[in-house]
Amino acid sequence: MKKIYLLRVFGYNGTMKSRIQVAIADIGAGSGRIIRGSFDGKKLELEEVHRFLNGYVALQGGRYWDILMIWKEITDGLRKASSPDAPVSISVDTWGADFCEFDASGKLLGLPYSYRDTRTKGMVEKIGKILGEKEWRQITGIQPMDHITVCQLYANKEQLPARFTATKRILYMADAIHYFLTGIYASDFTSHSCTAVYDWRAKRFSDSILTQLGIDGSIFAPEQESGTVLGGIAEDVARDLVLPRAKVVMTGGHDSGLLPMLLPEQNDTCLLNCGTWGVIGYHSGSPHERTDVFVNFGAAGGGYLVCKIFNAMWYLQECKRQWDLNGQGLTYSQLEESATASTYEGIFDVEAPCFSDSTDMAGAIIEYMKRTGQPEPGSHGDFTRAILRSIALQCAVTLSVFEQEAGMFFKRFYFAGGANRNHLFCRMLADITGKELIIGTSEATAYANGCVQLAALGELKMSDIPGFAEKETTISPENYSPETSVEKYLELRENGGL
């Protein structure tokens, strides 16, 4: 078992005599982690006890999540987290948008679709014609995207009518795991708010949207506040799977919704969370009105994460998946070393639509380079370097959007997520953006998840959760000269992303 970091809880004056153990299931689109949190009244120590690979499964033309594998890995990890001392509570957080469907008897209706599935292509335009795209954005505060929850539901209605009719309840991925543990249907604001059905002013689902789209609002689970104890692990589940009778806590089902808790109070610092997806944003009391530009994710504890999102380490994950299948597997550390030695200068637009449906990412990158008159990458290091530089350039361009459209000027990133372990990427990011990086924990959502559990147990107040985790490193730009590379990236966005 690997101890990953020690975090300080600020503002807590409790006098606990013994440690409290909590279990955290932080599941991303690329990997999942089960983490044991140990709290002694002054600090929260996190220890990774189980990790597994995740990813969609391609089957008969569809792309699905293997929910049975995810469930098994979580329960395996929970047993590991119970030794030597059983956790008092557990909570799950995952990516957003996707959901499991259940019939009238509460049984799972097949494998849940992945947001990478192509059945939703064109749904934004189709739904926008029904609702009026501007009115839709104004009601929900969400920038419509084909993969979001309502687009998936409407695609099911049109293309999978039998499955749609049989669906009497949907539960987002974290909520489905909570349901399997407890038998209780529940969700929270972080997940409901990013469905593009939720009326942000009324704080409930929009009757108008539901009626116009022919969706029964009863399929959505009741909303619970972050920090609510849903109940204990059901007796039969605990017996059959040899699990502790821990309390199950609603912390924040959508991982991005947990992240605003970690932001420092200074308004010159923005969040960068970088894993499969890249998320850059800031915490606000209300959605940003430019919903044609920004995505507004509901935040645990209230307010919104006003942000821009883009595909990030997904490119490297997909390339690595291909290389592994071909017997050319390298670890991420080895790929970083290879990229450090590479001098390849090719870049690509990470938002180019030509990549969205690709099942051969390395091949798609090669084709992009050919089409844009750039040399082809020849080694694993060349591919990795191109991916890291392109993501860093996307971050630089995204910052300019915040400056131009939101009037927000940031001096530094609070950098959370797995990509902050990549030293080469951190150096590229600082030098290309010219911003200081505060390197937080790579398991930022797990930290926030654990703190909210402690609040639910009465050991902390939500306001005691620190503005940010104790930082590990600060990285300052050394060779800030972005003009040429950023200009090239912007030119590619205009001319090469077909």
N, C-alpha and C positions, 0 to 999 in steps of 0.2 A: 504494500500500500504506500502511496506516495503523498507526502505532506506537501501541499502546494503553496500555502501562504498563511501568515498570521495577520489578522486585521484588528484594528482598535475601534471600539465603539465609543464615540465621543458623547459627552453630555450625560452619561449614565452614572448614577451615584449609588447604585444598589450594593447590598452587602450579602452576597450569596455565599453559602458555605460549601456548596458542591456544584459540580458541573451539570448542565442540562445538555442533552444530546438531541439534535434535530437531524432529519434526513432530507436532503435536497436532491430532487431529480431535475436536472437542467438538460433538456433535450433539444438539440439543434438539428438542422436539416442535414448536417454532415456527420455529426457524432453526438453521443449522449454521455452524460456523466452522472454518477450517483456519488454524492458527497456527504460526508458526515460532518456536521457542525457541532462544535463543543464550546459552550458558553460558560464562563466562570463568574459572570457579573461585571466584568470589565473589558473582556476581549472575546472575540469570536474566532475560534481556530477552525479552519476548514481543512479537511483531509479527503482527497479523492480515493474512493474505495473500489470503484468500478467504472470502466469506460468501454464504450462499444461504438462501432461504426454504424452510421445510419445513411439512408439514401433511398430515393424512390426505386421501385421495381417495375421494369417494363414487362407488360404481359398483354398479349392479344390486342396490341395497338393502344393500350392505355398505360398510364403511369400512376402507380399506387404507392401508398405507404404500407409497409408490413407491420400492421398494428400488433399482430400476435408476437412477432419478434421483439418489438418495442416493449410490450407488456412483460414478456419473459425476462428481458434484460433489466427492466426496472425492478421486478420482484427479486431477481437474483442479486441485484445490487443492494436492495433493501435488507436482504438477509445478511449480506456482508457488513452493512452499516450497523447491524444489531449486535455485533461482537466487538468489545466485550460487554458493552452496555447498550440496551435497547433505546432507540430514540423515542422521545415523548411525542414527536409530531413528524409529519412528512408533508411536503408540497411539491407539485410538479409545475414547471413552466416549459413552454415550447415556442416554436415559431407560430405566426398567426395565419389567418385565412382558412386553413383547411379544417375539416371536421369529419367525425364519424356519424353515420346515420343509424337510427334505431327504429324498429317497428313498434306497433302498439303494445306489444308485450315486453318491450325493453330489450329485445335481442338485437345484436349487431347485424346490420344489413351489408355484409360483404366488406371488402377492403376499402378504406377511404382513399379518395383520389388525391393525388399530389397537385399542388399549384402549378407544377410543370406540365400537367396534362394539357393537350392541345384542344380539348373539346370546348374550351372557353374563348377561343380566338374569335374576335369580333363582337364579343358580348357587350363591351362598353358602348360601342356605337349603337347596337340594337336596343339596349336598355335606355340609352340616352335619348333615342327617338321617342320612346314611350313616356319617359318622365320629364324630358327637357334636361339636357346635361347641366346647364347652369343652375337650374332649380334643384336638381339632384345634389350637386356639390354644396349648395347653400344650406340645404336641410341637414346633410350628414357631416359636413366639414371634412370630407374625405375626397382625395383625388382618385377618380375612378380608374381602376386597372383591371385588365381581363381576369387576373387570378383571384381577385378578392371574393369574399364569401358569397355575396349576392349574385355575382356573375356565375359562380359555380352552381348555385341553386337554380338559377334561371336556365343554365345550360342543361342541367339535369331534367328540368321540366320539359324542355323542348326535345331533347335527344334520348332521355332515359325515363319516359313517362311512368313505366311500371315501378321503377325504383323510387321516383319522386313521389308517387301516390302512396307507396308503402311507408315512406318516411314520416314518422310522427314526432320525432325529436332529433335534433342535431346537437352534438356536443363537440366543441373545439377540442383539439388533440389533448391538451392538458386536462380539460374537464372530463374527457372520456376516461382517462386513467383514474381520476378521482372517483368517477362513477363506478368503474370496475372494482375499486377498493371499498367503496362505501354503499353503493346502491342509491346514491343521492344525485339527482339532477341539479346542477348549479353551474353558473358562469359568473363572470365579473366584467366590470367596465372596460378593462384593457382589451378584452376580446370582443365584446359586443360593439364597442365604438368603431372598430375598423372593419365592420361588415359592409358599410355603405348602405345600411338600412336604418341605422340608429340616428334619431333626431337629437343633435347635441344640445339644442336649447331646451327641449322638453324632457331630456334625460330618459328617453324610452324609444322603442321602435316606432317608426313612422307608419301610422295607419294608411296614409296616402300612398306611400311607396309600396307597401305590402298589397294593398287593394289593386293598384294598377298592374302589378306584376303577377297577381294571382297566387301569392304565397301566404300560407296560414301562419300568422305570428306565433301560434302556440307551439311551433316546432322549436323555438328558442327557449333555452333554459332560464329559470328565474335568476335575477341578478343579485349577487351577494357582494358586500364590500370587501376590499382587500383587508386581510387580517381576520376574516371570519373563520371560526372552527366549524367545518361542515359536519363532523361526526367522527367516530372512530372507525378503524378498519373493521369491516363486517366480520362477525365471528366465524362464519363458514370459510371466508376467504383467508383469514388468518390461520385457521386450522388446516385447510387443504394445502396452502403454500408455505406453511411454517413461518408466518410473518408476525411481528409484534403487534399488539393491539394499539398502535399509535393513533393519535388524533390526526385527521387530515385537514389541512388548512388551505383556504383560498388566499393565495398571496398576490398573484397576478399571472393569469394564464398565458398572456402574450409577453414573451421575454422583453421585447422592446419597451413595453409599458412599465417594466420594473426599473429600467435604467435611469429615468430622471431622478430617482431618489439618490443617486450617487453623484449628481452634478454639484460642483461648488456653487456658492451663492453669487460669485462674481458673474456679471453679465458679459464679460469679455472672454468667457470660456465656453466652448461648445463641446458637445458629446460626439465622439466618434466611436461607434461600435463596429468592429470589422471581423466578420467570420464568413460564412457562406454569402451573406448579404452585407453591404456597407450601409450604415445609417449615420447621417450627420444631422444634428439638430440641437434644439434648446427647449427648456421647459417653459410653458406658458399657461396662464389661467384659462385661456380660451383658444379655439382653433384660429389659425391664420386665415384671413379672408381670401387670400390668393390660393384657393384650392385647385386652381389650374396649374399651380407651380409646386406647392408644398403638400405633403402628406401629414395629417394630424392624427397621431395615435393617442388613444386614451392612456393616461398615466395612473399607475397604482397610487392611491391616496388622493387623486384628483388632478385636474388640469390635463394638459396635453403635451406630448412631445411633438413639436413642430419640426418636421424633418424632410430630408430628401433621402431616398433609398435607391440602391443600385446593386446589381450583381457584383460581387467582389471575389472572395477566395473560392467561390463556386467554380471559376475557370480553372484554378489549380487543382481543386478536388476532382473535377471531371477528367482533366488530363492524367492525373495520378491514377484514377480508377482505370482508365484505358491502359496505362503503362503496367499496372499491376496485373490486369487480365492477360497482357501480352508477355508476362514473365519478366518485365523490366522494372520491377518494383524498387523504389527508393523511398526512404523516410523523408518526412518534410525537412528535417535537419540537413539531410544529404542534398536535397533539392536547393535549399538555401545556400549551402556551401558551393554547389555547382553554379548557381546564379551569381554569387559573389565573384567567382573566377571568370564569368562570362563578360564579354565586351559588347554584346549584342545591343543594338539601339532601337530595334523595331518596337512600335507601340500600336495599340488598337483602341477603338472606342468601346468601352465596356457596356454602353447602352445601345450598341448597334443591334437592330432586330435580327440580323443574320445569325446571331448566336443562340437565340432563344429556344429554337427547336432542335438544335444540333445534338446528335448522338455520337459524334466524333469531334470532340472539342479541339484536339490537336490539329486535325485536318481542317477544321473551320478557321482556326487561327492562321494556318498556312495559306488558305485561300484568300483570307482578308489581306495578308501581306502582299500576295501576288497582285491582287486587284488594286492596291494602293501604291504599287511601285516600290515596295520595301523588300529588303533581302529576307529570305525565308529563314526561320529559326532552325538550327541544325542539331542542337543538343537539348537534353533536359534542362540544362542551365539557361540556355537561350530562351526557351519557352517560359521558364519560371521568371527570369528577369523581365521579359516583356509583360507578363501578367502583373508583376509587382509594380513596375513603372506605370503601367496604364491605370491601375487602381489609384496610385498616388496622384497622378494627373487628374483623374476624375474628382478626387477630393479637392484639389486646387480649384478646379472649375466650379465645383459645387459651392465652395466658399464665396466665390464671386457672385453666385446667384443670391445668396443670403445678403450680401452687401447691396446688390442692386434692387432686389425685390422686397426685402424685409427691413433694410436699413440696419442690419446687424453686422457689427464689425468685431471679429473675434481675434484675439491675440494668441490663443493657445487652444489645443485640443485636450480634453480629458479622454484618453485613448484606452478603451476597454475591449475585451474580446480576444479570441484566440490568436488573431493576427499580430497582436502586440508582442508575441514571443519571437517574432521574426525580426532579428536585429537589422538585417539588410533593408527590409521594408520600412522599419522605423526611421532609419537614416534617410532613405529616399523621401519619405513623407515629410520629414522636417525640412530637408533641403529644397524640395519642389514647392512646398506651400509657404515656406518661410515662417512657419509657426512653431512655437515651443510645444513639445509633447509632454504631458503628464502621463506617465505609463502607470495605469492602474492595474488591478488584478486582471488576469486573462479570464477569470471566472466571475465576472462582475455581476451577472444576473443571479448566479448562485449566492453571492454575498447578500444581495438585496433580498432574495428569496428567504434566506436564513434569518435576516433581521426582521422581516415581516412575520415570520413564524414566531419569533421571540416576542414580538408585540402582541400577537394573538394569545400567547401563553401568559401575558401579563408581566413579562420580564423587562420590557422596554415600552416606551411610548413611540408612536409612529414618528413624532417630532424628534425623538432621540436618535433616529437613524442618521448617520453622518452624511454631511453634504457630499463627501466622497471618501472612498476607501483610502487607507494610508498608502501613499504613493510609494512605488518601488524605485523609480528612476525619473529624472527629468532630462529630456533630450532637446538641445537647442540646435537651430540650423547652423551649419558650418559653411556650406557652399551654395548660398541662395542665389540662384540665377535662373529663374523659371521661364523667362520670356520666350526663348526659342522653342523649348519642348511644349509649353502650354499652347503657344500659337500653332504648332504642328498638330497638337491634339485637337484643337478647335477646328482646324482645317479638315482633319479627318472626319470629324463629326458632321461637317457640312457636306463633304464630298465622297467619303469612303464607306459610310455605314449603311450600305444598301443590302 
